[in-house]
């Protein structure tokens, strides 16, 4: 979730500077991917890790559902690609649906991803179009998704997003997440318990937070402040930096050194973090740890931070997702890499794309088990799953409990050679499964409910 939220800061900077990288179109056209009739060989057949027969031929029954015909299912995929130029959600949709269709689709129906490019500010327009055309939303994400959540609920459109970002989307009704986030809970409790109580106990009373100056990250900073206190720590220093950017990070580095900050939470874009770390290194100061957030989990951050990574200590949590940097140990992640190489050649496999695959797999297995493909059947089937691993992409998660955090988490650290799994007393493969439940005492945001738009679950057909 933080990856998209942090993206808001960068986007606001561009907006305030009067710049735009938007493309002209975002209405959404069905993107034809490989079909069951394709002569291309399937990659390892219809199984995905521990999941068997995810896709395949069948005798699909005629139904009266929007976006569904006898031979195809149209599914909306939200993205901000037209603004960010980041195609990871689109790439994941293409790779998954091409593989699935080459193996027969869902009981013989071809999956057709319809790209809904919100371009950051057009999320309501795209949602209104999706409400008129799509069967469901699957495997996407938009930074300002919360602005259109009531539109989605009003038209009874279920969603299986890769990421849920902005209130009131987080924890909203008719939304099925494959690993979180959770509207009423601190989702990084296990990670911070490890940082503050085990790995760096001397840092617990000297935590600093630096956030981009936006309403979104201001709320995020307050949630962290409360949660760190719940875990026995203390935020002793906090600051904001302008959304338009910072030309010189030295004053911020000097403040961190003066206040003797030993643990730093950074809510901002990774390019700014890299500059801050270079400034810290120039001053000869390094906190015990920096939570770089998953926005920085890429080779781009490694390159930008450069030699500073030899001094600064960056960590981030990936929910309960298997680290990409240990893919050789995981058949499911290796399969995603193979599917990207085949169906989205040249496109990088990222952490959000891996989460998108989990969402696509969750939808596909729920839809596969419907005798009659309806929104209600798919939604109900998904919420019956209590130990979802996406075939091995992530640690087990109880999908039936959409507002109860899982116990497992994974941590990675940045080194001059790249990101790698951290050593954090793993007890279940690459995961540790002892995260405490940290519930917010304050009320920050309320997720949207069907009742808010005069609907109920009984209206879903």
N, C-alpha and C positions, 0 to 999 in steps of 0.2 A: 504493500500500500504506500509506504513512504516514497518509493521511487516515483510514482505519479504525483504525489503531493509535492515533493521537492521540485518536480518539473514545473509546478505552478510559479515558483520563484523566478526561474529562468525565463519563462514565457512572459511574466509581468515585466521583466526587465526589457524584453524586446518590445512589448507594447508601449511602455513608457518612453522608450527611445524613438518611437514612431516608425519602427521597422516591421516588416512582415515578410515571411517566407511562404505564405499560403499559396496553394494551388487553386485553380479556378473551380474545380468540380468536387462535390462531396455528396451528391445525392444518392449514390450507391447503385451499382450495377452488378448483377449476378456475375461472379467470376467463375468461368467454366474451368473445372479441374478434371483430372483424369477420371474416366468412368469405367464401369465394369466391362465395357466393350473394348477397352484399350488393350493393345498388344504388348504394352510395356510390362515386364515381369514385376511381380509384387516383391517388396522387400521383406523377406522372412515370413510371408504369408499373413494370415489374419490375426495372429496372436501378438500381444504386446507385453513383453515381460511376463509377469505372472497372470495377466489377463488372457483368457482364451476366447478365440472366435469373436473378437470385438466387432468385426465387420464381415459381411458375407451375403450371398444371394438368398433369395427367399420369395415367398408369395405374399407381397404386401397387399393388405386389404384396402379397399377404397374407403376414404374417410372424407369428412367435410371439415377441413381445418385450413385456415389461412396459411399459405406458404407450402402446402403439401399437395402433391399430385400422386398418381399411381407410380411414378418413376423418379420423383425427386423431392427434396426437402430444402427450402431456402432458409438460410440462417444468417441473421445479422451479425456482423463483426465490427465492433466499435474500435476506432483508432483516432489518434491526433496526427496521423502521418502527414497530412497536407500542411501542417504548421511545423512540426518537429523534424520532418523528413526521416523519421524513424519508422521503419517498416516491419518491426519484429512481430506485431500481432498479425499483420497480413501474411508474413512469411510462414508463421506457424499454422495459420488457417489453410494456406495453400498446401503445405507439406502434409498436414494431417488428412485433409479431405481427399487429396490426390491418392494417398496410400489407401485410405478406407475405400474409395471408389474403385481402385484397381483390384480390391479384394471383394467387390460385390456390393459395396455401400451398406446401408442399414436395412437388412432384410430385402435387398434388391433395389432400394431407393438410393439414388445418387445424392450426395450431400453437396449443396451449392452455396458457398460462402458469398454473402452480399456485403461488400465493404461499405461501412457507414463512417465516413471520414468527418469527424466532428470539428476538425481544424481548431481545436481548443474552445472556440467561442460559439460554435454552431451545434452544440450537443442537443438542444431542444428540437431544432429543425430535423436533425437526423433521426431523433427518436420518434418524432411524429410520422416520418416516412416509414420507419421500421414498424410502427404500430399498424400501418395500413397494408404491409406486404409480407413481413417475416413470420415464420413459425415461432422462432425463439431467438434470443441473443446468446451467442456462444463464443468463448475464447478471446474476448476483446477487452478493451479498457480505454477510458477517456478521463483526462484529468479533472474535468468539471462534471462528472457523471451525475452528481447529486442534483444538478439543476434540472435534470430531466426525469428524475426518479418518479415523481408523481404522474408525469405523462405516461411512463411505462406501466405503472400500476393501474392507471385509469383505463388503459386498453388491455389489461390482464396479460401482459407480455412477460413470461418468465425469462430469467437471465442466468447463464452459467459463465460469468466473466472470469477472465484471468486475474484481474485485479479490480477491487472496489476502492475508490479513492476519497471521495468528497461527500461530506454530509449533505443531505440525508440518505445517500446511497448505501453507506456502510451499515450492514446489518438490516437492510430493508427487506420487506416482504417480497415473495416470489423471486428471490435471488438465492442461488445455491452456490456456495463457495467450497472449493475443494481443500482449503487449508486455512481459512481466515481471510480477512481480518475480522475483528470483533468490536462492535460499537461500544460496549460497556466495560471492556477489559483492556489492560495494557498487554499488547501482544508480544512484547520482548522481555517478559518477566524472567524467563530462564536465563537468557543472555545476560541481563543486568544482575541477576543474583550471582552468576559466575564472575562477572567483572568486579562487583563491589565486595563480595564476601569471600571469594576464593583466590582469584588470580591477582587482584590488586586491592586488598583490603585497606591499604593506606590511602587509597584515593576516595574512599566512600564519602568523606565529609568535605571534599574539595572538587566537586563536579561543576563544570562550566557548560553553558549552552550558548551557542551562537546560531542565530536563525536569520533567514532572509526576511525582510520586512514585508510580510503579507498576512492577511487575516488567517489564512490556512495554517501557516507555520507558527503563528503566534499561539493558536489553540494547541497545536502539537507540542510546543514548548511547555505550556501549562500542564498538559497531560504527563509529560516526562517529569516535570518538577514534582508533581504529586506522587507519581509511581516510584520515583527514586527515594522519596521520603518514606513511602510504605515499606520499601525494601531495606530501610535503615541508613540510607545515604542522605546527602544534603547538597542542594545546588547552591553554591556559594558565589557564583558569578553568572550573569547572563547579559547578552547584548544582541542587538540587531544590526544587520548590515543592509544598505539600500538595495532595493530591488533592481535599480538601474546598474548595479555593479560597483566594485571598489577598485580604484586605480592603484592603491598602495595598501597592502595588508599589514604593513609593519606596525601601525598603532594597535591593531587588534592583537597581534603577536605580543607586543609589549605589555598590553593589559593582562593577557593570560599569564605571562611570566610574573608580573607584579603581584597578581592575585594568587599566585602559586597554585593554579589550576592543575590538578593531577589526572583528571578524566574529562575529556571534551566530547560533548554531543554536538554534532554539526548538522543543522537542517538547512541545506543549501545545495547548489549544483556542485558537481565534483571538480569542475575547473577552478572554481573559487577556493574550494578546499585545498587543492594542490598548491595554489599560490600562497594560501595561509601557511601551509606546512613548510614551504620554502622560506617564508619569512621567519617562522619559528626556528628553523634550522640555522638561519643566518645569525639569529640571536643566541644560539647555543642552548636553546630550551626545548625540551620534549616532555609533554605529559606522559603519564604511565600508559594511557590508552586514548585513542580517538575512535569514536563510533562514526565511521565514514558514511553509514547508511548504504543500503543496497543499490542506491543510485550510482555509487562509485564502483560497483562490482563489474568491472570491465577492464580490458587491456588499455583503454583510453586513459583511465585514471593513472594506471601504472606509468604510462609514458609521460603524462603531464607532471606527475609528482617527481619523477626522476630520482635523482640521488637523495632527495629528502626522505625516501622510504628506507634508507639505511639508518636513519635516526628516529623517525617518527613511527609510532606503533598503531597501525590501523586495523580495526576489526569490524565485522558486520555480521548480522544474523540473516539467514535465508529462510525464515520460518522453519519448516521441517523438510525443506527441499534438498535433494542430494547435490553436493557441490559439483559444478561443471568440471572443476579442476581435478576431480577424481573419477572421471567418467569411465576410465578403463576398468574400474572395479564394479561397474553397474551396467548390466545388460540393457536395462530400459533406457538409460541416458545414452548409451552407445547406439541404440536403435533410433532415437531422435536425431542424433548426429547423422546417421546414415540416411534418414528420411530427408533431412535438410540438404545433404549432399546430392540426393537424387532429384528432389522436387523443388528445391529452392537453392540451386547451386550458387556459391559465392556469397550467400547471406550468412552472417554470423549467428550462431546459436547463443542466445542470451538467457539470463535468469528469468525475465518476464516471459520469454518464448517458451521456456520449460514449464512455467506455471500455466501458460495457455494450453499446452499439450495436456496437462492434467485436467483442465476444464473440458477440453474436447473429448477426452476419454471418458470422463464422468457422464457427459451428455450421451455419448454413443452407447455406452453400456446400459444406461437407463432407457434409452429409446429402443435398443435392440430387444429388450424384454417386454415390449408392449405388443400385445396381440392386435390392438388397434392404436395407431399412432395419434395420440392426442396430447395436448399440453398438460392436462391433468395427470395422465398416465406417466409421462416422462418426469414431471416434477415429483410425484409421489414415489416413483421408483428410486429416484436419486436420494430422497430423504429416508429411505430404508437402509442405506449403506452405513455400516458402523465402523468399518476398518479400511477406509479407502487409502490405497498406496499408489494409484495410477500405474499399476504394473511394476512398481519399484522406483518411480521417480521421487517419491517422498515417503516420509514416515507415516505410519497409520494415523488416520484422522477420522473421527466420528462425524460423518456428514449429517447425521440425523440431529445433531445438536449444533445449530448454526450460530449460537452465541456463547459457546463454551470453548475456551482455548484448549488446544491440544497440549499434551505433556512434553512432546519432543521438539527439539530445535537443533539447528546446525550452525556452526560458526566458522567463518573463514577470516584469514588475515592477509594483509598486503605485504609483499616483500619486493625488493628490487627486481627479482626474477618473475614476479607475477603473483596473483592470488593463489592461496593454497589453504587446505583445511587446517584449522587451528587445532591445537591439542587442548581439549577442554573436558577431559575425563569422560569421553564417549562411552556409553554403556549399551548401545544398540547399533552396531555398524558405525556409520558416520554421525549418528545422532546421540544426544543425551536426552533422557526422558524423565526428568524430575522437575520440570518447570512449575513454580507455584502459581496459584491463581491470584492475580492482582486486579481487583475490581475498582473502577473509579468511584470515589466517594462524591465527587462533584458531578454535576450534570453539564456536559459540554455540548453535545448535539443529540438530537433524537432521530433515529432512523425513520424513514417514511413507512407508513402502514397502509394497508388496503382500506382501513376504516377512514383514513384521512381523505380519501376520494370517494367515499360512499360505496365501497365494495367490500366483499368478503371472499374467503377461499371457496365458498360454495358457488361463486360465480365463475370460477375457472372450469372450463370444459375440456 
